[in-house]
């Protein structure tokens, strides 16, 4: 069976070469017919498990389509070559061909297809090269953004943001999250904006930038519904506890109904477990409370990557609460005043 398919593939290659030849009566190569024969040869080689030859046939098909100014079909052939390379576990080469295909899609006037190809390339390379995956997702997002398809652009930016957080590239993650939130705000997806604000606060606190974290919350007050929301109250209490080094308050936020019972998104049926409690070191550098595992739905909930940020968030000062003005000093002052009053308690004599 394999031998028959290989012979069939070689027959198609021979036919393709004939279509490319010119003669006294045929001044121009028949690129369209040649591309068709190369495509048939590629399929035959693929069925015969001759992947290297199948890849070469797809590349020749792409070249024939390109010479015929059929850029869309050329890009499709390049994508097919990339998929063959993926099956051969040659992921970086596969991504390279898919990137070339995306450029052809843009040149052909089909940017949406280009962005989807870049998204597929990002998924392929993500287990191998996170930096490259971030670049591909950001590139795809920019293509969608140029086409005013902000929902798709924001989703791809979200993928990039989570990978940046995974690599602890918090400066870049903060910029990406801000852009992502602005897009969700523009398309009036306000509940997701609330979640992005929580993610922003976590990222900024990991950057040890309390001022920037507070600014993210203050900017979100302009988002309809945020000011009186549970998300707003929770993040304000988190910031207050962080600022005052109050591990009890942070613990209360982490055990609040908002973090234990997030709202379900009816469009998703897949549930996952997220760890949403900050890890707060006490005086002896050990966990002061158990991590709470919360079952919730996807979409408008915090992604796992940001939940991990919450787990690793540390309160400055080792969790020792700042002393308030009404603390021991205030009490000492009160005691001193009481003693002065006692001196005159029996009168002047």
C-alpha positions, 0 to 999 in steps of 0.5 A, a space after each residue: 500500500 505504501 509503495 503504491 502511494 509513493 509511486 502515485 506521488 512520483 507520478 504527480 511530481 512528474 506531471 507537475 514538472 511537465 506543467 512547468 516546462 515551456 516550449 515553442 507553443 507554450 511560452 508560459 508555465 502552467 503554475 496552477 496545474 503544477 500546484 495541483 499536482 504538487 498538492 496531490 503528491 504531498 497527500 500521497 507522500 503523507 499517506 505513505 508516511 514519507 513526511 519529509 517528501 510530503 513537506 517538500 511537495 507542499 513547499 513546491 506547491 506554495 512556490 507554484 501558487 506564489 509564482 501564479 500570484 495566488 498568495 492565499 493558496 500559497 500560504 495554505 500550502 506553507 501552513 500544511 508544510 508547517 503541520 508536517 514539520 509539527 508531526 516530525 517534532 520539528 516545532 521551531 521550523 514549523 512555526 517559521 513556515 506558519 509565520 511566513 504563511 501569516 505574512 502572505 495572508 496579510 499581503 493577500 488582504 486576509 488579516 483575520 486568517 493571518 492572526 489565527 495562523 499566528 495563534 496556532 503557531 503560538 500554541 505550537 511553540 509554547 511548550 518549547 519557547 515561551 518568549 517566542 509564544 509571547 511574541 506570536 500572541 502579541 503579533 496576532 493581537 496587533 493584527 486583530 486590533 488593526 481590524 477592530 476585532 478587540 475581543 479576539 485581540 484581548 483574548 490573545 493579549 491575555 495569553 501573552 500576559 499569563 506567559 509573561 507572569 509565568 516568566 516573572 517578567 512583571 514589568 512587561 506583564 503590567 503593560 500587557 494587562 493594562 492594554 488588555 483591560 482597556 480593550 475589555 473596557 472599550 467593548 464594555 466587558 466590565 466584569 472581566 475588567 474587574 478581574 483584570 484589575 485584581 490581576 494588575 494589583 497582584 502583578 504590581 505588588 510583586 513588583 513591590 510597587 504599591 503606588 502603581 497597584 493603588 493607581 490601578 484600582 483608582 483608575 478602575 473607579 471609572 468603570 461602570 459597576 466597579 466602585 460598589 462591586 465585591 471585587 473593588 471591596 476585596 482589592 481595597 482591603 487587600 491593599 490596605 492589609 498589604 500597606 499596614 502589614 496586617 496578615 489578619 486582614 489579608 487572611 480575611 480577604 482571602 477567606 471572603 465569599 468573593 474568593 471562595 465562591 466566584 460567579 459562574 459564567 454560563 458560557 463555560 461548563 469546564 470547572 477548575 480549581 484555583 488557589 487564591 490565598 496569598 502565602 503570608 510568612 509570619 515571624 518565623 517564616 512559615 505559612 500562617 494559614 492553609 491555602 484555600 482551594 476554590 472550585 469555580 468556572 472559567 472566563 470571568 474568574 482569575 486565571 491559574 497564573 494569577 492565582 499562583 501570584 496570590 499564593 506567592 504574595 508576601 506582606 512586607 515586614 514579615 507580616 508584623 502589623 504596623 503600630 497605629 497611633 493609638 497603640 502602645 505609645 498612645 496608651 503610655 501617653 494616657 497612663 502618664 496623663 492619669 498619673 498627673 491627675 492622681 497627683 492632684 486627686 487629694 487636693 492642693 494641700 
